[in-house]
Structure formats: structure tokens, C-alpha cells
Amino acid sequence: MSAIYTAFFTYVIITSITPGPNNILSLSVATQHGLKRSTKVISGMFCGYIVLMLLCGVFTYHMVSLLPVITPWLTWVGAAYIIWLAWGIATSDIKTTSEDSEGITFLTGFGLQFVNVKIILYGVTSISTFVLPYTQNIYWILTTSLVLAFIALASNLIWAIAGKLLQSQFQKYGKAINMTLAATLLYCAVQLFV
């Protein structure tokens, strides 16, 4: 059983720490507005994680057979939202003041979860691969869902701290950083179809 736990945590940590819409947005917001101002969007992401991971657990438990039908639609919606985020980052001002942070809200972070195919597949894959083959107990499914949400939060915080550390460089190289982050998000969107 310990091999399953090792495989589970390896998969979850690698999946959650790699670049994706949430991590790139955390980095971008903290770089432009500082760590304190990024807490709104990260809090929204975390609340969205909790809701979405619980939904993934329940739906995976009840409707695993429907997922292949739903996945292509989620992929297109998710890719469109990721491209929209990339556009927003690429065209954003290089200000580090708090006045231009109104667009990055709790609801932005919360809403991102429901069109973020990476996080949906993260939840469904984790539960269907590492939990359901070993137990059908809803308690373990829901507990795993919450663990997934907390690990994702830790990853966003790591990326936000990296953004804060880059904040002084952002004044000099902000446009290049934004273009790189936007390109990274576009890469994420393209990878959904490869």
C-alpha cells in the first residue's frame, strides 16, 4: 500500500507544481501587485479547488463512464479561457500599483477552476487512478479531494512567492516577463490538444 501512496503523492506534486493557468496567474499577479494583493485571487482559486475537487470526487464516483463524452467540451472551454488569460497578461500594463488590480479578484480565481481542464483532470485522474481501485468509501474519496485542494494551494503559493521575488525585476523587464508568461499560457492551451 505504501507504493500507492508514493505514486499518488509523486503524481499529485508533479502535476500541481508544473506550469498551468493557476500557477502562471499566481506568479503574474504577485509579480505585478505583490504577495499581499495576490491573496484575493489565490483565495478564490483555493475555494474553487475545494468545490471542484469535491465535485470531481463525487462525479468520478458516480459517473466515470460519462467523462470521455464531457472531456472534449471541457478542453475547448478551458483552452478558450486560458487564451483569454494569456491575452490579458500580454496586453496588461507594467504597473506595480494597486489601482490596476481590480480585475484580478476572488471571483477570477474561483471561476478559473471550473474551466481549467488541467485541474479537473488532476482531480478526476487522482481519484479514479489512486482511490477508486482500492476503496469505494466516499469518506476516502472526499478526504482525497480535500488533500488535492491543499496541495494545489501550496503550489500556487510557491509560484506567488517566486513572483514576489521577481517583483523588483518586473519594473525593468515587465513587458518581456508578461510576454513570456502569456506564451507559457498559450503553450498550456496548445498542449490540451496535442
C-alpha positions, 0 to 999 in steps of 0.5 A, a space after each residue: 500500500 505504501 507504493 500507492 501512496 508514493 505514486 499518488 503523492 509523486 503524481 499529485 506534486 508533479 502535476 500541481 507544481 508544473 506550469 498551468 493557468 493557476 500557477 502562471 496567474 499566481 506568479 503574474 499577479 504577485 509579480 505585478 501587485 505583490 504577495 499581499 494583493 495576490 491573496 484575493 485571487 489565490 483565495 478564490 482559486 483555493 475555494 474553487 479547488 475545494 468545490 471542484 475537487 469535491 465535485 470531481 470526487 463525487 462525479 468520478 464516483 458516480 459517473 466515470 463512464 460519462 467523462 470521455 463524452 464531457 472531456 472534449 467540451 471541457 478542453 475547448 472551454 478551458 483552452 478558450 479561457 486560458 487564451 483569454 488569460 494569456 491575452 490579458 497578461 500580454 496586453 496588461 500594463 507594467 504597473 506595480 500599483 494597486 489601482 490596476 488590480 481590480 480585475 484580478 479578484 476572488 471571483 477570477 480565481 474561483 471561476 478559473 477552476 471550473 474551466 481549467 481542464 488541467 485541474 479537473 483532470 488532476 482531480 478526476 485522474 487522482 481519484 479514479 487512478 489512486 482511490 477508486 481501485 482500492 476503496 469505494 468509501 466516499 469518506 476516502 474519496 472526499 478526504 482525497 479531494 480535500 488533500 488535492 485542494 491543499 496541495 494545489 494551494 501550496 503550489 500556487 503559493 510557491 509560484 506567488 512567492 517566486 513572483 514576489 521575488 521577481 517583483 523588483 525585476 518586473 519594473 525593468 523587464 515587465 513587458 518581456 516577463 508578461 510576454 513570456 508568461 502569456 506564451 507559457 499560457 498559450 503553450 498550456 492551451 496548445 498542449 490540451 490538444 496535442 
